[in-house]
Amino acid sequence: MEEVTRIDIKNTLQTIYCIDMEEGQTIYNLVKRELDNGKDVELSFAGIEMVITAFLNAAVGRLFADYDHQMVMQRVKANDLHKDFIPIWNHVMCKSARYYKHTDSVELHTNNEMED
């Protein structure tokens, strides 16, 4: 059985609002360190009253640039996430995985559109 590290978002960031990209970066750094050490990560959103996409992109979406899609999906879990925020979590996990898988073609398409 894999060792699991639990990161309590509210206590770590000292806020009930997950709205800041820099704070998302803080969570990303913690998660990445644990994954690099071979541990699974459980993110606890207990007591969190607001979560926005930009925060989750910074906190977990970027993991797909560093790791295999399946590994991230298996080893990073959200717990205690209010039911209203589950669609946001799912959206970020799905879209980030797709974006980082196709980063080169997305950037090429964007650059072509900007030149036109």
For each residue, the residues with C-beta under 8 A, 3 or more apart:
1:
2: 38 39 40 75
3: 38 39 40
4: 39 40 41 42
5: 34 39 40 41 42
6: 41 42 44 79
7: 12 27 30 31 34 41 42 43 44
8: 11 12 44 46
9: 12 13 18 27 43 44 45 46 48
10: 13 14 15 16 44 45 46 47 48
11: 8 14
12: 7 8 9 26 27 30
13: 9 10 18 23 26 27
14: 10 11
15: 10 18 23
16: 10 47 48 49 50
17: 20 48 49 50
18: 9 13 15 23 24 45 48 50 51 52 55 56 59
19: 23 50 51 52 54 55
20: 17 23 24 55
21: 24 25 54 55 57 58
22: 25 26 58
23: 13 15 18 19 20 26 27 55 58 59
24: 18 20 21 27 28 54 55 56 57 58 59
25: 21 22 28 29 58 59
26: 12 13 22 23 29 30
27: 7 9 12 13 23 24 30 31 43 58 59 60
28: 24 25 31 32 58 59 60 62 63
29: 25 26 32 33
30: 7 12 26 27 33 34
31: 7 27 28 34 35 41 43 59 60 63 76
32: 28 29 35 36 63 66
33: 29 30 36 37
34: 5 7 30 31 37 39 40 41
35: 31 32 38 39 41 63 67 71 75 76
36: 32 33
37: 33 34
38: 2 3 35
39: 2 3 4 5 34 35
40: 2 3 4 5 34 74 75 76 77
41: 4 5 6 7 31 34 35 75 76 77
42: 4 5 6 7 77 79
43: 7 9 27 31 59 60 76 77 78 79
44: 6 7 8 9 10 79 80
45: 9 10 18 48 51 78 79 80 81 82 85
46: 8 9 10 79 80
47: 10 16 80
48: 9 10 16 17 18 45 51 80 81 82 85
49: 16 17 82
50: 16 17 18 19
51: 18 19 45 48 55 56 81 82 85 88 89
52: 18 19 55 56 88
53: 56 57 88 91 92
54: 19 21 24 57 58
55: 18 19 20 21 23 24 51 52 58 59
56: 18 24 51 52 53 59 60 61 88 89 92
57: 21 24 53 54 60 61 62 92 96
58: 21 22 23 24 25 27 28 54 55 61 62
59: 18 23 24 25 27 28 31 43 55 56 62
60: 27 28 31 43 56 57 63 72 76 92 93 96
61: 56 57 58 64 92 93 95 96 99
62: 28 57 58 59 65 66 96
63: 28 31 32 35 60 66 67 72 76 96
64: 61 67 69 72 96 97 99 100 101
65: 62 100 103
66: 32 62 63
67: 35 63 64 71 72
68: 71 72
69: 64 72 73 97 101
70: 73 74
71: 35 67 68 74 75
72: 60 63 64 67 68 69 75 76 93 97
73: 69 70 76 93 97
74: 40 70 71
75: 2 35 40 41 71 72
76: 31 35 40 41 43 60 63 72 73
77: 40 41 42 43
78: 43 45 81 89
79: 6 42 43 44 45 46
80: 44 45 46 47 48
81: 45 48 51 78 85 86 89
82: 45 48 49 51 85 86
83: 86
84: 87
85: 45 48 51 81 82 88 89
86: 81 82 83 89 90
87: 84 90 91
88: 51 52 53 56 85 91 92
89: 51 56 78 81 85 86 92 93
90: 86 87 93 94
91: 53 87 88 94 95
92: 53 56 57 60 61 88 89 95 96
93: 60 61 72 73 89 90 96 97
94: 90 91 97 98
95: 61 91 92 98 99
96: 57 60 61 62 63 64 92 93 99 100
97: 64 69 72 73 93 94 100 101
98: 94 95 101 102
99: 61 64 95 96 102 103 106
100: 64 65 96 97 103
101: 64 69 97 98
102: 98 99 105 106
103: 65 99 100 106 107
104: 107 108
105: 102 108 109
106: 99 102 103 109 110
107: 103 104 110 111
108: 104 105 111 112
109: 105 106 112 113
110: 106 107 113 114
111: 107 108 114 115
112: 108 109 115 116
113: 109 110 116
114: 110 111
115: 111 112
116: 112 113
